[in-house]
Amino acid sequence: MKERLIFVITTMVSVTLCLVVLSMVGVLLFGLFNEKVDNNKIFELIGPAFQMIIGGFIGLLAGIKLNEPEK
């Protein structure tokens, strides 16, 4: 039961992380090639948010894996 819960949580976090990364990369590419947007402002806005999201999800995945019992 606990192993299945760990698997489900790990899968949900991984899928969410992938979707967030793909959407942020898409927005970044759209902003970089749009003439109306200042490129320097894009990096100021997305950089810290991107680092926080990635760090949080990686920390959660590492915590789950470290807390997993040995087989």
Backbone as XML, in Angstrom:
<?xml version="1.0"?>
<chain id="A" units="angstrom">
  <residue number="1" name="MET">
    <atom name="N" x="0.821" y="-1.191" z="0.000"/>
    <atom name="CA" x="0.000" y="0.000" z="0.000"/>
    <atom name="C" x="0.872" y="1.265" z="0.000"/>
  </residue>
  <residue number="2" name="LYS">
    <atom name="N" x="1.871" y="1.309" z="0.885"/>
    <atom name="CA" x="2.735" y="2.483" z="0.962"/>
    <atom name="C" x="3.583" y="2.627" z="-0.297"/>
  </residue>
  <residue number="3" name="GLU">
    <atom name="N" x="4.019" y="1.496" z="-0.861"/>
    <atom name="CA" x="4.832" y="1.548" z="-2.076"/>
    <atom name="C" x="4.014" y="2.073" z="-3.249"/>
  </residue>
  <residue number="4" name="ARG">
    <atom name="N" x="2.748" y="1.697" z="-3.302"/>
    <atom name="CA" x="1.884" y="2.196" z="-4.378"/>
    <atom name="C" x="1.657" y="3.702" z="-4.226"/>
  </residue>
  <residue number="5" name="LEU">
    <atom name="N" x="1.471" y="4.159" z="-2.994"/>
    <atom name="CA" x="1.289" y="5.583" z="-2.750"/>
    <atom name="C" x="2.532" y="6.367" z="-3.151"/>
  </residue>
  <residue number="6" name="ILE">
    <atom name="N" x="3.702" y="5.843" z="-2.819"/>
    <atom name="CA" x="4.956" y="6.494" z="-3.206"/>
    <atom name="C" x="5.077" y="6.550" z="-4.724"/>
  </residue>
  <residue number="7" name="PHE">
    <atom name="N" x="4.696" y="5.470" z="-5.396"/>
    <atom name="CA" x="4.745" y="5.434" z="-6.858"/>
    <atom name="C" x="3.801" y="6.464" z="-7.460"/>
  </residue>
  <residue number="8" name="VAL">
    <atom name="N" x="2.585" y="6.558" z="-6.932"/>
    <atom name="CA" x="1.601" y="7.503" z="-7.464"/>
    <atom name="C" x="2.076" y="8.940" z="-7.254"/>
  </residue>
  <residue number="9" name="ILE">
    <atom name="N" x="2.585" y="9.245" z="-6.076"/>
    <atom name="CA" x="3.058" y="10.605" z="-5.797"/>
    <atom name="C" x="4.256" y="10.950" z="-6.667"/>
  </residue>
  <residue number="10" name="THR">
    <atom name="N" x="5.191" y="10.030" z="-6.800"/>
    <atom name="CA" x="6.365" y="10.265" z="-7.644"/>
    <atom name="C" x="5.958" y="10.495" z="-9.094"/>
  </residue>
  <residue number="11" name="THR">
    <atom name="N" x="5.010" y="9.713" z="-9.574"/>
    <atom name="CA" x="4.541" y="9.868" z="-10.952"/>
    <atom name="C" x="3.842" y="11.207" z="-11.146"/>
  </residue>
  <residue number="12" name="MET">
    <atom name="N" x="2.981" y="11.590" z="-10.202"/>
    <atom name="CA" x="2.287" y="12.877" z="-10.315"/>
    <atom name="C" x="3.261" y="14.049" z="-10.289"/>
  </residue>
  <residue number="13" name="VAL">
    <atom name="N" x="4.250" y="13.985" z="-9.405"/>
    <atom name="CA" x="5.232" y="15.064" z="-9.322"/>
    <atom name="C" x="6.060" y="15.129" z="-10.600"/>
  </residue>
  <residue number="14" name="SER">
    <atom name="N" x="6.448" y="13.988" z="-11.124"/>
    <atom name="CA" x="7.258" y="13.970" z="-12.351"/>
    <atom name="C" x="6.482" y="14.524" z="-13.541"/>
  </residue>
  <residue number="15" name="VAL">
    <atom name="N" x="5.226" y="14.127" z="-13.678"/>
    <atom name="CA" x="4.407" y="14.618" z="-14.788"/>
    <atom name="C" x="4.167" y="16.116" z="-14.647"/>
  </residue>
  <residue number="16" name="THR">
    <atom name="N" x="3.871" y="16.565" z="-13.437"/>
    <atom name="CA" x="3.656" y="17.992" z="-13.210"/>
    <atom name="C" x="4.917" y="18.788" z="-13.503"/>
  </residue>
  <residue number="17" name="LEU">
    <atom name="N" x="6.057" y="18.277" z="-13.070"/>
    <atom name="CA" x="7.327" y="18.947" z="-13.340"/>
    <atom name="C" x="7.574" y="19.059" z="-14.841"/>
  </residue>
  <residue number="18" name="CYS">
    <atom name="N" x="7.319" y="17.987" z="-15.568"/>
    <atom name="CA" x="7.506" y="18.021" z="-17.025"/>
    <atom name="C" x="6.590" y="19.053" z="-17.677"/>
  </residue>
  <residue number="19" name="LEU">
    <atom name="N" x="5.323" y="19.100" z="-17.261"/>
    <atom name="CA" x="4.391" y="20.064" z="-17.836"/>
    <atom name="C" x="4.793" y="21.505" z="-17.522"/>
  </residue>
  <residue number="20" name="VAL">
    <atom name="N" x="5.232" y="21.743" z="-16.295"/>
    <atom name="CA" x="5.654" y="23.092" z="-15.918"/>
    <atom name="C" x="6.889" y="23.512" z="-16.714"/>
  </residue>
  <residue number="21" name="VAL">
    <atom name="N" x="7.845" y="22.627" z="-16.847"/>
    <atom name="CA" x="9.067" y="22.956" z="-17.591"/>
    <atom name="C" x="8.739" y="23.216" z="-19.061"/>
  </residue>
  <residue number="22" name="LEU">
    <atom name="N" x="7.907" y="22.366" z="-19.657"/>
    <atom name="CA" x="7.560" y="22.570" z="-21.066"/>
    <atom name="C" x="6.787" y="23.870" z="-21.272"/>
  </residue>
  <residue number="23" name="SER">
    <atom name="N" x="5.862" y="24.186" z="-20.375"/>
    <atom name="CA" x="5.101" y="25.428" z="-20.537"/>
    <atom name="C" x="5.996" y="26.649" z="-20.333"/>
  </residue>
  <residue number="24" name="MET">
    <atom name="N" x="6.909" y="26.592" z="-19.373"/>
    <atom name="CA" x="7.797" y="27.737" z="-19.154"/>
    <atom name="C" x="8.764" y="27.919" z="-20.318"/>
  </residue>
  <residue number="25" name="VAL">
    <atom name="N" x="9.238" y="26.841" z="-20.889"/>
    <atom name="CA" x="10.110" y="26.943" z="-22.062"/>
    <atom name="C" x="9.325" y="27.515" z="-23.249"/>
  </residue>
  <residue number="26" name="GLY">
    <atom name="N" x="8.074" y="27.085" z="-23.396"/>
    <atom name="CA" x="7.235" y="27.626" z="-24.472"/>
    <atom name="C" x="7.005" y="29.122" z="-24.330"/>
  </residue>
  <residue number="27" name="VAL">
    <atom name="N" x="6.704" y="29.556" z="-23.118"/>
    <atom name="CA" x="6.505" y="30.987" z="-22.875"/>
    <atom name="C" x="7.804" y="31.751" z="-23.108"/>
  </residue>
  <residue number="28" name="LEU">
    <atom name="N" x="8.911" y="31.198" z="-22.676"/>
    <atom name="CA" x="10.200" y="31.857" z="-22.883"/>
    <atom name="C" x="10.507" y="32.000" z="-24.374"/>
  </residue>
  <residue number="29" name="LEU">
    <atom name="N" x="10.271" y="30.941" z="-25.137"/>
    <atom name="CA" x="10.532" y="31.013" z="-26.579"/>
    <atom name="C" x="9.599" y="31.999" z="-27.258"/>
  </residue>
  <residue number="30" name="PHE">
    <atom name="N" x="8.334" y="32.017" z="-26.838"/>
    <atom name="CA" x="7.392" y="32.978" z="-27.412"/>
    <atom name="C" x="7.848" y="34.411" z="-27.120"/>
  </residue>
  <residue number="31" name="GLY">
    <atom name="N" x="8.260" y="34.652" z="-25.895"/>
    <atom name="CA" x="8.706" y="35.982" z="-25.518"/>
    <atom name="C" x="9.992" y="36.395" z="-26.215"/>
  </residue>
  <residue number="32" name="LEU">
    <atom name="N" x="10.882" y="35.447" z="-26.428"/>
    <atom name="CA" x="12.155" y="35.779" z="-27.076"/>
    <atom name="C" x="11.972" y="36.187" z="-28.532"/>
  </residue>
  <residue number="33" name="PHE">
    <atom name="N" x="11.008" y="35.570" z="-29.212"/>
    <atom name="CA" x="10.822" y="35.851" z="-30.630"/>
    <atom name="C" x="9.708" y="36.853" z="-30.904"/>
  </residue>
  <residue number="34" name="ASN">
    <atom name="N" x="9.080" y="37.387" z="-29.871"/>
    <atom name="CA" x="8.068" y="38.412" z="-30.044"/>
    <atom name="C" x="8.762" y="39.775" z="-30.015"/>
  </residue>
  <residue number="35" name="GLU">
    <atom name="N" x="8.486" y="40.592" z="-31.009"/>
    <atom name="CA" x="9.168" y="41.880" z="-31.130"/>
    <atom name="C" x="8.714" y="42.886" z="-30.075"/>
  </residue>
  <residue number="36" name="LYS">
    <atom name="N" x="7.513" y="42.726" z="-29.524"/>
    <atom name="CA" x="6.966" y="43.683" z="-28.567"/>
    <atom name="C" x="7.485" y="43.484" z="-27.148"/>
  </residue>
  <residue number="37" name="VAL">
    <atom name="N" x="8.152" y="42.357" z="-26.898"/>
    <atom name="CA" x="8.587" y="42.021" z="-25.540"/>
    <atom name="C" x="10.083" y="42.293" z="-25.403"/>
  </residue>
  <residue number="38" name="ASP">
    <atom name="N" x="10.455" y="42.945" z="-24.300"/>
    <atom name="CA" x="11.866" y="43.193" z="-23.998"/>
    <atom name="C" x="12.481" y="41.914" z="-23.423"/>
  </residue>
  <residue number="39" name="ASN">
    <atom name="N" x="13.514" y="41.410" z="-24.060"/>
    <atom name="CA" x="14.112" y="40.134" z="-23.656"/>
    <atom name="C" x="14.700" y="40.164" z="-22.246"/>
  </residue>
  <residue number="40" name="ASN">
    <atom name="N" x="15.222" y="41.291" z="-21.819"/>
    <atom name="CA" x="15.793" y="41.375" z="-20.481"/>
    <atom name="C" x="14.731" y="41.195" z="-19.403"/>
  </residue>
  <residue number="41" name="LYS">
    <atom name="N" x="13.528" y="41.681" z="-19.643"/>
    <atom name="CA" x="12.438" y="41.550" z="-18.669"/>
    <atom name="C" x="11.973" y="40.102" z="-18.545"/>
  </residue>
  <residue number="42" name="ILE">
    <atom name="N" x="12.068" y="39.337" z="-19.627"/>
    <atom name="CA" x="11.659" y="37.930" z="-19.579"/>
    <atom name="C" x="12.529" y="37.169" z="-18.588"/>
  </residue>
  <residue number="43" name="PHE">
    <atom name="N" x="13.825" y="37.348" z="-18.678"/>
    <atom name="CA" x="14.730" y="36.611" z="-17.793"/>
    <atom name="C" x="14.589" y="37.057" z="-16.353"/>
  </residue>
  <residue number="44" name="GLU">
    <atom name="N" x="14.284" y="38.341" z="-16.128"/>
    <atom name="CA" x="14.069" y="38.824" z="-14.767"/>
    <atom name="C" x="12.838" y="38.183" z="-14.137"/>
  </residue>
  <residue number="45" name="LEU">
    <atom name="N" x="11.801" y="37.957" z="-14.924"/>
    <atom name="CA" x="10.553" y="37.398" z="-14.400"/>
    <atom name="C" x="10.586" y="35.877" z="-14.286"/>
  </residue>
  <residue number="46" name="ILE">
    <atom name="N" x="11.064" y="35.222" z="-15.309"/>
    <atom name="CA" x="10.963" y="33.763" z="-15.357"/>
    <atom name="C" x="12.091" y="33.085" z="-14.592"/>
  </residue>
  <residue number="47" name="GLY">
    <atom name="N" x="13.260" y="33.677" z="-14.529"/>
    <atom name="CA" x="14.413" y="33.041" z="-13.880"/>
    <atom name="C" x="14.164" y="32.592" z="-12.455"/>
  </residue>
  <residue number="48" name="PRO">
    <atom name="N" x="13.783" y="33.485" z="-11.552"/>
    <atom name="CA" x="13.548" y="33.056" z="-10.162"/>
    <atom name="C" x="12.391" y="32.074" z="-10.013"/>
  </residue>
  <residue number="49" name="ALA">
    <atom name="N" x="11.331" y="32.283" z="-10.775"/>
    <atom name="CA" x="10.185" y="31.367" z="-10.695"/>
    <atom name="C" x="10.584" y="29.974" z="-11.172"/>
  </residue>
  <residue number="50" name="PHE">
    <atom name="N" x="11.344" y="29.921" z="-12.241"/>
    <atom name="CA" x="11.793" y="28.645" z="-12.789"/>
    <atom name="C" x="12.672" y="27.908" z="-11.781"/>
  </residue>
  <residue number="51" name="GLN">
    <atom name="N" x="13.597" y="28.618" z="-11.150"/>
    <atom name="CA" x="14.484" y="27.998" z="-10.169"/>
    <atom name="C" x="13.710" y="27.496" z="-8.957"/>
  </residue>
  <residue number="52" name="MET">
    <atom name="N" x="12.714" y="28.243" z="-8.515"/>
    <atom name="CA" x="11.934" y="27.836" z="-7.350"/>
    <atom name="C" x="11.112" y="26.589" z="-7.654"/>
  </residue>
  <residue number="53" name="ILE">
    <atom name="N" x="10.479" y="26.557" z="-8.803"/>
    <atom name="CA" x="9.644" y="25.406" z="-9.159"/>
    <atom name="C" x="10.500" y="24.161" z="-9.323"/>
  </residue>
  <residue number="54" name="ILE">
    <atom name="N" x="11.587" y="24.270" z="-10.053"/>
    <atom name="CA" x="12.468" y="23.123" z="-10.270"/>
    <atom name="C" x="13.056" y="22.646" z="-8.939"/>
  </residue>
  <residue number="55" name="GLY">
    <atom name="N" x="13.532" y="23.563" z="-8.122"/>
    <atom name="CA" x="14.119" y="23.191" z="-6.834"/>
    <atom name="C" x="13.122" y="22.516" z="-5.913"/>
  </residue>
  <residue number="56" name="GLY">
    <atom name="N" x="11.897" y="23.016" z="-5.882"/>
    <atom name="CA" x="10.868" y="22.415" z="-5.034"/>
    <atom name="C" x="10.525" y="20.999" z="-5.460"/>
  </residue>
  <residue number="57" name="PHE">
    <atom name="N" x="10.332" y="20.800" z="-6.743"/>
    <atom name="CA" x="9.979" y="19.465" z="-7.223"/>
    <atom name="C" x="11.137" y="18.477" z="-7.080"/>
  </residue>
  <residue number="58" name="ILE">
    <atom name="N" x="12.331" y="18.912" z="-7.359"/>
    <atom name="CA" x="13.490" y="18.029" z="-7.211"/>
    <atom name="C" x="13.686" y="17.670" z="-5.741"/>
  </residue>
  <residue number="59" name="GLY">
    <atom name="N" x="13.491" y="18.640" z="-4.845"/>
    <atom name="CA" x="13.582" y="18.362" z="-3.422"/>
    <atom name="C" x="12.535" y="17.366" z="-2.963"/>
  </residue>
  <residue number="60" name="LEU">
    <atom name="N" x="11.317" y="17.499" z="-3.476"/>
    <atom name="CA" x="10.254" y="16.559" z="-3.123"/>
    <atom name="C" x="10.575" y="15.152" z="-3.620"/>
  </residue>
  <residue number="61" name="LEU">
    <atom name="N" x="11.026" y="15.049" z="-4.861"/>
    <atom name="CA" x="11.390" y="13.728" z="-5.393"/>
    <atom name="C" x="12.553" y="13.112" z="-4.629"/>
  </residue>
  <residue number="62" name="ALA">
    <atom name="N" x="13.545" y="13.913" z="-4.287"/>
    <atom name="CA" x="14.689" y="13.393" z="-3.536"/>
    <atom name="C" x="14.258" y="12.951" z="-2.142"/>
  </residue>
  <residue number="63" name="GLY">
    <atom name="N" x="13.376" y="13.708" z="-1.503"/>
    <atom name="CA" x="12.881" y="13.331" z="-0.185"/>
    <atom name="C" x="12.113" y="12.028" z="-0.208"/>
  </residue>
  <residue number="64" name="ILE">
    <atom name="N" x="11.321" y="11.820" z="-1.236"/>
    <atom name="CA" x="10.565" y="10.580" z="-1.361"/>
    <atom name="C" x="11.520" y="9.407" z="-1.564"/>
  </residue>
  <residue number="65" name="LYS">
    <atom name="N" x="12.501" y="9.593" z="-2.428"/>
    <atom name="CA" x="13.429" y="8.504" z="-2.710"/>
    <atom name="C" x="14.325" y="8.196" z="-1.510"/>
  </residue>
  <residue number="66" name="LEU">
    <atom name="N" x="14.722" y="9.202" z="-0.762"/>
    <atom name="CA" x="15.555" y="8.969" z="0.415"/>
    <atom name="C" x="14.770" y="8.296" z="1.551"/>
  </residue>
  <residue number="67" name="ASN">
    <atom name="N" x="13.489" y="8.568" z="1.604"/>
    <atom name="CA" x="12.642" y="8.023" z="2.656"/>
    <atom name="C" x="12.113" y="6.637" z="2.310"/>
  </residue>
  <residue number="68" name="GLU">
    <atom name="N" x="12.360" y="6.184" z="1.088"/>
    <atom name="CA" x="11.868" y="4.890" z="0.639"/>
    <atom name="C" x="12.640" y="3.766" z="1.335"/>
  </residue>
  <residue number="69" name="PRO">
    <atom name="N" x="11.931" y="2.734" z="1.792"/>
    <atom name="CA" x="12.626" y="1.627" z="2.471"/>
    <atom name="C" x="13.478" y="0.801" z="1.490"/>
  </residue>
  <residue number="70" name="GLU">
    <atom name="N" x="14.530" y="0.235" z="2.019"/>
    <atom name="CA" x="15.407" y="-0.625" z="1.209"/>
    <atom name="C" x="14.704" y="-1.939" z="0.904"/>
  </residue>
  <residue number="71" name="LYS">
    <atom name="N" x="14.925" y="-2.463" z="-0.293"/>
    <atom name="CA" x="14.288" y="-3.722" z="-0.679"/>
    <atom name="C" x="15.286" y="-4.860" z="-0.598"/>
  </residue>
</chain>
